[in-house]
Amino acid sequence: MMKINRLTNEVSYIKVDYKKMYEDSQRGYFKTSSMNLIPYLSPENETSVFKGIPRSHRFHPTIRALMITGLFRIKYRGASKGNYKRPQAHCHSLYSDSFAIYKR
């Protein structure tokens, strides 16, 4: 994950440990059992169901329950940052800011 200091325009990278995030979700790190997804609903004219969900919520039990059904898929979203130049149609999860959920 990239962190930008707006005053000095310095770019620093923060290592995101997805394995730890997953293990925390298994141990009940997320205290609430449900997550309100209504603020993340996509407009009717878009193909995604939810969009703009912060990457930190990726392993929340509510999101995991949606993924376990096999009816949805995740696409990561974010801009090119620092040394990471990406194709327009692709964003790696490590460099993403948010994600969207689509029906399969």
Backbone as CSV, one residue per row, in Angstrom:
resi,resn,N_x,N_y,N_z,CA_x,CA_y,CA_z,C_x,C_y,C_z
1,MET,0.843,-1.162,0.000,0.000,0.000,0.000,0.891,1.228,0.000
2,MET,0.480,2.229,-0.712,1.282,3.429,-0.841,0.703,4.545,0.015
3,LYS,1.585,5.276,0.674,1.180,6.405,1.484,1.898,7.636,0.938
4,ILE,1.155,8.722,0.678,1.738,9.931,0.110,1.635,11.057,1.125
5,ASN,2.763,11.684,1.414,2.778,12.867,2.262,2.456,14.053,1.363
6,ARG,1.301,14.671,1.566,0.830,15.741,0.686,1.706,16.998,0.768
7,LEU,2.356,17.236,1.902,3.174,18.434,2.043,4.492,18.328,1.288
8,THR,5.142,17.157,1.382,6.456,16.999,0.764,6.416,16.158,-0.507
9,ASN,5.260,15.595,-0.840,5.090,14.698,-1.987,5.983,13.469,-1.914
10,GLU,6.348,13.073,-0.697,7.130,11.854,-0.513,6.211,10.647,-0.592
11,VAL,6.698,9.611,-1.238,5.944,8.383,-1.375,6.614,7.315,-0.527
12,SER,5.840,6.705,0.359,6.366,5.597,1.148,5.428,4.412,0.981
13,TYR,5.983,3.230,1.006,5.197,2.033,0.795,5.026,1.288,2.110
14,ILE,3.810,0.867,2.367,3.485,0.118,3.565,3.206,-1.311,3.133
15,LYS,3.873,-2.260,3.757,3.657,-3.652,3.406,2.322,-4.109,3.989
16,VAL,1.478,-4.650,3.147,0.180,-5.152,3.571,0.288,-6.664,3.703
17,ASP,-0.029,-7.157,4.868,0.060,-8.585,5.130,-1.342,-9.194,5.046
18,TYR,-1.695,-9.686,3.849,-3.029,-10.238,3.659,-3.242,-11.500,4.477
19,LYS,-2.185,-12.256,4.681,-2.315,-13.471,5.492,-2.719,-13.095,6.919
20,LYS,-2.122,-12.039,7.470,-2.469,-11.597,8.812,-3.904,-11.074,8.847
21,MET,-4.307,-10.339,7.808,-5.681,-9.837,7.764,-6.675,-10.999,7.759
22,TYR,-6.358,-12.046,6.991,-7.229,-13.215,6.934,-7.275,-13.909,8.289
23,GLU,-6.113,-14.081,8.927,-6.073,-14.743,10.233,-6.819,-13.931,11.281
24,ASP,-6.699,-12.609,11.221,-7.436,-11.749,12.147,-8.937,-11.913,11.962
25,SER,-9.365,-12.054,10.710,-10.793,-12.229,10.468,-11.276,-13.569,11.013
26,GLN,-10.419,-14.580,10.979,-10.777,-15.894,11.521,-10.881,-15.846,13.040
27,ARG,-10.067,-15.017,13.692,-10.065,-14.920,15.151,-11.120,-13.954,15.669
28,GLY,-11.861,-13.333,14.796,-12.900,-12.409,15.228,-12.390,-10.992,15.427
29,TYR,-11.358,-10.599,14.687,-10.824,-9.244,14.779,-11.899,-8.219,14.426
30,PHE,-12.733,-8.532,13.459,-13.844,-7.658,13.112,-14.960,-7.949,14.107
31,LYS,-15.207,-7.004,14.994,-16.136,-7.238,16.096,-17.583,-7.345,15.638
32,THR,-17.946,-6.638,14.589,-19.325,-6.706,14.132,-19.498,-7.921,13.226
33,SER,-20.620,-8.580,13.361,-20.845,-9.768,12.540,-21.375,-9.406,11.158
34,SER,-21.920,-8.213,11.002,-22.412,-7.815,9.690,-21.875,-6.434,9.341
35,MET,-21.795,-6.202,8.056,-21.280,-4.928,7.547,-22.363,-4.291,6.693
36,ASN,-22.558,-3.005,6.854,-23.565,-2.300,6.076,-22.993,-2.007,4.689
37,LEU,-23.493,-2.692,3.674,-23.002,-2.516,2.314,-23.818,-1.498,1.515
38,ILE,-24.858,-0.945,2.099,-25.721,-0.005,1.382,-24.953,1.223,0.872
39,PRO,-24.009,1.803,1.651,-23.279,2.962,1.103,-22.427,2.627,-0.124
40,TYR,-22.155,1.350,-0.338,-21.293,0.929,-1.445,-22.084,0.403,-2.644
41,LEU,-23.405,0.494,-2.622,-24.215,0.040,-3.757,-23.866,0.829,-5.013
42,SER,-23.783,0.134,-6.126,-23.494,0.778,-7.411,-24.777,1.320,-8.024
43,PRO,-24.661,2.350,-8.860,-25.839,2.841,-9.578,-26.402,1.749,-10.497
44,GLU,-27.657,1.863,-10.844,-28.329,0.838,-11.646,-27.726,0.667,-13.036
45,ASN,-27.107,1.709,-13.585,-26.569,1.624,-14.945,-25.178,0.996,-15.001
46,GLU,-24.649,0.516,-13.879,-23.340,-0.124,-13.859,-23.499,-1.621,-13.625
47,THR,-22.505,-2.390,-14.054,-22.599,-3.840,-13.933,-22.190,-4.342,-12.552
48,SER,-21.452,-3.539,-11.798,-21.055,-3.986,-10.455,-22.246,-3.905,-9.512
49,VAL,-22.194,-4.720,-8.475,-23.234,-4.699,-7.452,-22.846,-3.698,-6.368
50,PHE,-21.595,-3.773,-5.914,-21.047,-2.842,-4.925,-19.724,-2.313,-5.452
51,LYS,-19.412,-1.065,-5.136,-18.127,-0.516,-5.573,-17.605,0.457,-4.531
52,GLY,-16.283,0.684,-4.570,-15.672,1.633,-3.658,-15.481,1.117,-2.245
53,ILE,-15.518,-0.196,-2.073,-15.317,-0.775,-0.746,-13.822,-0.708,-0.430
54,PRO,-13.436,-0.136,0.717,-12.011,-0.048,1.045,-11.359,-1.429,1.120
55,ARG,-10.128,-1.504,0.687,-9.410,-2.778,0.663,-9.280,-3.386,2.057
56,SER,-9.299,-2.553,3.091,-9.173,-3.064,4.451,-10.358,-3.952,4.851
57,HIS,-11.471,-3.851,4.117,-12.646,-4.675,4.415,-12.678,-5.981,3.624
58,ARG,-11.615,-6.298,2.915,-11.600,-7.460,2.021,-11.921,-8.770,2.748
59,PHE,-11.419,-8.944,3.959,-11.645,-10.198,4.677,-12.695,-10.070,5.773
60,HIS,-13.547,-9.066,5.681,-14.656,-8.934,6.633,-15.591,-10.121,6.448
61,PRO,-16.155,-10.648,7.519,-17.035,-11.823,7.392,-18.185,-11.650,6.409
62,THR,-18.737,-10.456,6.294,-19.840,-10.232,5.351,-19.355,-10.385,3.905
63,ILE,-18.195,-9.827,3.601,-17.632,-9.941,2.252,-17.258,-11.391,1.978
64,ARG,-16.662,-12.041,2.951,-16.271,-13.440,2.781,-17.485,-14.323,2.539
65,ALA,-18.597,-14.025,3.229,-19.820,-14.810,3.034,-20.335,-14.660,1.602
66,LEU,-20.238,-13.459,1.035,-20.639,-13.258,-0.359,-19.749,-14.062,-1.304
67,MET,-18.453,-14.066,-1.031,-17.507,-14.761,-1.913,-17.663,-16.281,-1.828
68,ILE,-17.994,-16.789,-0.659,-18.141,-18.234,-0.473,-19.298,-18.786,-1.310
69,THR,-20.315,-17.966,-1.567,-21.453,-18.441,-2.355,-21.054,-18.795,-3.780
70,GLY,-19.974,-18.188,-4.277,-19.538,-18.451,-5.642,-20.326,-17.688,-6.686
71,LEU,-21.217,-16.810,-6.259,-22.043,-16.048,-7.194,-21.435,-14.698,-7.557
72,PHE,-20.374,-14.316,-6.864,-19.782,-12.998,-7.053,-18.279,-13.117,-7.281
73,ARG,-17.700,-12.065,-7.840,-16.251,-11.997,-8.005,-15.795,-10.596,-7.640
74,ILE,-14.510,-10.462,-7.348,-13.951,-9.183,-6.917,-13.011,-8.650,-7.984
75,LYS,-13.087,-7.359,-8.226,-12.134,-6.654,-9.083,-11.531,-5.531,-8.240
76,TYR,-10.211,-5.499,-8.205,-9.525,-4.463,-7.441,-9.420,-3.195,-8.269
77,ARG,-9.511,-2.048,-7.612,-9.488,-0.749,-8.278,-8.447,0.150,-7.631
78,GLY,-7.778,0.945,-8.447,-6.804,1.896,-7.932,-6.018,2.522,-9.061
79,ALA,-5.319,3.581,-8.750,-4.526,4.299,-9.745,-3.097,3.774,-9.763
80,SER,-2.383,4.069,-10.833,-0.950,3.759,-10.876,-0.253,4.613,-9.838
81,LYS,0.690,3.995,-9.135,1.355,4.700,-8.041,2.847,4.473,-8.100
82,GLY,3.589,5.534,-7.949,5.040,5.419,-7.860,5.631,4.622,-9.004
83,ASN,6.309,3.547,-8.665,6.957,2.707,-9.676,6.003,1.687,-10.285
84,TYR,4.795,1.587,-9.767,3.837,0.601,-10.272,3.014,1.215,-11.397
85,LYS,3.355,0.879,-12.616,2.580,1.304,-13.784,1.759,0.102,-14.220
86,ARG,0.485,0.295,-14.388,-0.400,-0.829,-14.663,-1.167,-0.626,-15.959
87,PRO,-1.612,-1.735,-16.555,-2.530,-1.602,-17.696,-3.859,-1.011,-17.204
88,GLN,-4.576,-0.375,-18.065,-5.814,0.283,-17.660,-6.846,-0.701,-17.108
89,ALA,-6.872,-1.906,-17.645,-7.907,-2.857,-17.255,-7.512,-3.758,-16.087
90,HIS,-6.374,-3.506,-15.454,-5.906,-4.411,-14.414,-5.293,-3.638,-13.255
91,CYS,-5.550,-4.091,-12.041,-4.917,-3.517,-10.853,-4.625,-4.663,-9.891
92,HIS,-3.390,-4.798,-9.474,-3.002,-5.846,-8.543,-3.524,-5.496,-7.155
93,SER,-3.895,-6.507,-6.387,-4.499,-6.259,-5.074,-3.575,-5.501,-4.129
94,LEU,-2.267,-5.699,-4.248,-1.333,-5.011,-3.351,-1.320,-3.504,-3.567
95,TYR,-1.635,-3.061,-4.779,-1.572,-1.639,-5.098,-2.958,-1.010,-5.212
96,SER,-3.981,-1.722,-4.849,-5.332,-1.193,-5.000,-5.718,-0.306,-3.824
97,ASP,-6.690,0.555,-4.058,-7.246,1.402,-3.009,-8.571,0.839,-2.517
98,SER,-9.303,0.239,-3.439,-10.622,-0.283,-3.108,-10.908,-1.471,-4.030
99,PHE,-12.085,-2.029,-3.872,-12.487,-3.108,-4.765,-13.980,-3.018,-5.043
100,ALA,-14.384,-3.680,-6.097,-15.787,-3.735,-6.496,-16.208,-5.201,-6.546
101,ILE,-17.483,-5.441,-6.310,-18.026,-6.803,-6.354,-18.987,-6.893,-7.540
102,TYR,-18.761,-7.907,-8.370,-19.581,-8.141,-9.567,-20.255,-9.496,-9.464
103,LYS,-21.413,-9.630,-10.131,-22.029,-10.945,-10.271,-21.231,-11.745,-11.281
104,ARG,-21.155,-13.044,-11.102,-20.478,-13.908,-12.074,-21.326,-14.052,-13.301
